[in-house]
Amino acid sequence: MDPLVFTARAVIDATGHEAVVANFLARRGQLKLSHTGGSGEGPMNAQAGEAFVVERVQEAFPGLWVAGMSVCATQGGPRMGPIFGGMLMSGAKVARLVSETLKKIA
């Protein structure tokens, strides 16, 4: 199958524990993850995980943003457990940051 090509000014990897987009780039040597081996996530700690997924939202690679559990998977944060308020706040934060960034480069 021929590769599919598309362009985007921003991509948000919110694919969860698998961090599919970020790991795709890491496997090709384009993105250095801040952890070594495994899934990248530490042991479950719901309270720390909730804060981590919000505080560490970032542009991991030019145009690629990570949010939710993709943050923990790419940056070595704790697994979260059954609390999901941080996921919503992480998504809201990445949306705000991407919007602000795109306004600056438009």
Secondary structure, DSSP 8 states (H G I E B T S, - for coil): --------S-EEE--GGG-HHHHHHHHTTS---SS-SSSS-BS--HHHHHHHHHHT-EEEETTEEE-THHHHHHHT-B---S--HHHHHHHHHHHHHHHHHHHHH-
